[in-house]
Amino acid sequence: MPKLKLTYFDFDGGRGEPVRLALVIAGLPFEDDRVKFNEWAARKPGTPFGALPVLQVDGAVISQSNTITRYVGKLTDLYPEDPWQAALCDEVMDAVEDLNGHIGSTISIGDPEAKKTAREALAAGPMSVHLVRLNAYLESRGGEYFADNRLTVADLKVYSLVAHLRSGVLDHIPADLVDRKAPLLVKHADRLLKHAKIAAYYKDR
Ligand SMILES: N[C@@H](CCC(=O)N[C@@H](CS)C(=O)NCC(=O)O)C(=O)O
């Protein structure tokens, strides 16, 4: 197994969390390099595209969250081998990335009123649309998993988004938006939190 070092921001969520969770579930050792926000300006130029997450694999670097998540999914047997199921898994991960991109574009808005307007439009528009659609996808796939009738990195990716939105840390995004728009995603997240490895991981953190 290669030597792995994941570099991401120091919080339990976002684009790095599905990678951490996949490695934790599989019991694969990795260095969890957590960057504090005040360290980021100094470290940003050293990353391939000026953003995190970044994964070092035996010293070689790859970036882009879904690329990393897929790669780690293959190492951990949490990514489908069947091409169609892999496509279903990718589709869900890319839909989550659509939303992450929308959220990311509001983070640097400095003017409080402009940020409020942008966030409220996001919550009422693309965020609601994506949450409703992801909820419907999960339902159409049996209600438990997004692909392959088993736990895959798509589930970990959606979980990380849902946990982030429900934590209420994003100003002007109502913390109950997921509960109102996508109740199946809430059940899905609650189930994942009961996974023995995930529960033990968060208990120890
Ligand atoms: N397309 C990239 C986007 C990465 C990205 O925007 N990451 C955010 C954190 S979730 C970041 O590094 N923000 C700080 C910055 O852009 O300076 C990916 O999927 O990894």
The ligand as a MOL file (V3000), in Angstrom:
LIG
                    3D

  0  0  0     0  0            999 V3000
M  V30 BEGIN CTAB
M  V30 COUNTS 20 19 0 0 0
M  V30 BEGIN ATOM
M  V30 1 N -11.9770 21.7880 -7.8130 0
M  V30 2 C -11.2530 21.7530 -6.5710 0
M  V30 3 C -11.7080 22.9230 -5.7050 0
M  V30 4 C -10.8830 22.9800 -4.4380 0
M  V30 5 C -11.2480 24.1380 -3.5390 0
M  V30 6 O -11.7930 25.1870 -3.9720 0
M  V30 7 N -10.9260 23.9470 -2.2620 0
M  V30 8 C -11.1800 24.9710 -1.2750 0
M  V30 9 C -11.4430 24.2970 0.0860 0
M  V30 10 S -12.8060 23.1940 0.0850 0
M  V30 11 C -9.9540 25.8330 -1.1060 0
M  V30 12 O -8.8380 25.3450 -1.1560 0
M  V30 13 N -10.1440 27.1250 -0.8280 0
M  V30 14 C -9.0940 28.0470 -0.5210 0
M  V30 15 C -8.6230 28.8350 -1.7120 0
M  V30 16 O -9.1580 28.6410 -2.8360 0
M  V30 17 O -7.7440 29.6540 -1.5280 0
M  V30 18 C -11.4890 20.4050 -5.8690 0
M  V30 19 O -12.5220 19.7700 -6.1030 0
M  V30 20 O -10.6050 19.9730 -5.0940 0
M  V30 END ATOM
M  V30 BEGIN BOND
M  V30 1 1 1 2
M  V30 2 1 2 3
M  V30 3 1 2 18
M  V30 4 1 3 4
M  V30 5 1 4 5
M  V30 6 2 5 6
M  V30 7 1 5 7
M  V30 8 1 7 8
M  V30 9 1 8 9
M  V30 10 1 8 11
M  V30 11 1 9 10
M  V30 12 2 11 12
M  V30 13 1 11 13
M  V30 14 1 13 14
M  V30 15 1 14 15
M  V30 16 2 15 16
M  V30 17 1 15 17
M  V30 18 2 18 19
M  V30 19 1 18 20
M  V30 END BOND
M  V30 END CTAB
M  END
